[in-house]
Amino acid sequence: MKARVKAIYRQLKQPVDAIVLSNSTEPHIDMSFFYATGLTDGLFEGCTAWLFPDGRCEIITSALEEEAAKKSGLPLRVFKNRDERRAAMRGSLRGLRRIGINSSELTQKAFTELKQLLPKGRFIDVSDAIMKARLVKDDSEVDLIRTACSIACRSLEQILPFIRPGRTESEVAAELVYTMQRNGATGAAFRTIVGAGPNSAEPHYTAGPREIRSGDLIVIDFGALYKMYHSDVTRTVVVGKASPEQREMYETVRQAQDAAMKMLRPGIRGKSVDAAARKLIDATKYRGRFIHGLGHSLGLATHDGGGLNSVSDIILKPGMVFTNEPGVYVSGFGGVRIEDDVLITRAGPEVLSTASRDLVTVG
Ligand SMILES: [Mn+2]
């Protein structure tokens, strides 16, 4: 994982003697800990990773996770209790003056402890450098995301016959998560969205007791977690025959996604990708109904750093992975969103999520 540590150091604006990535208690876990160590399993509460300018990385781990930590092949210090942990931290801080911290994820409590352990230390926020390094995935990260995408897409295709009038949104969500895990997922990447009928018009609705009815649009936004890497896919299906209005909505979103897809190339700015989709939707009767950003970076988190939206200054590079997810939402009627996960390559966009993008009829 030396290359990842070096990638972070290359992005620094000012030098530091070491960077500490510090986990607190779940959910306050810094996924950059897993990025830097290459670990893809375990929780590592209270553990820290220490990153040095020459690419070295050391872990201070609890005895609870010692076996998991060994898989990294990195030097370890193991603690059994709070005092031992503080002693190990003090040891790692000895001789350091400028310490990089990930302010986006470090809790105030953990920061206070660091300052107490090294009162004369200067703590420098290096969260931007970490985010920039994490945006560009290496081959092993891409492989894991590719697997997460493939599990998600295959699972959706398998459960389509399950979706029919009388089923509840929650039942569909449960069936999908169950199928993903049977297909090898570590778990669901996030709370699965199954919004049927009017609920499909709420982009971040999750799933509830509503029974699916004939004529519903259903927005299904889901993803598989595979060894800590996420996929994030949305398909909109229709129950029974689609009405002309539903078809028109779907075609509009699909064309917007195609327009953005063409822009997912190295050198293009994030806001230009968003604009390509937005311009298309805003030229139709659905003007103003695309009420969120076009997409976001994907990796160790579902929202993994940069976004593709109207103010995004990210310049796309090979190895970045983004979602491309335009949508149109009409309150009281329903919504359509189509979301795919796309790897930026020199040769152009590579769509990792392979499920059919045609309007699928179920029931
Ligand atoms: Mn998404």
Residues whose N, C-alpha, C, O or C-beta is under 5 A from the ligand:
A	BS01	MN	D232 T323
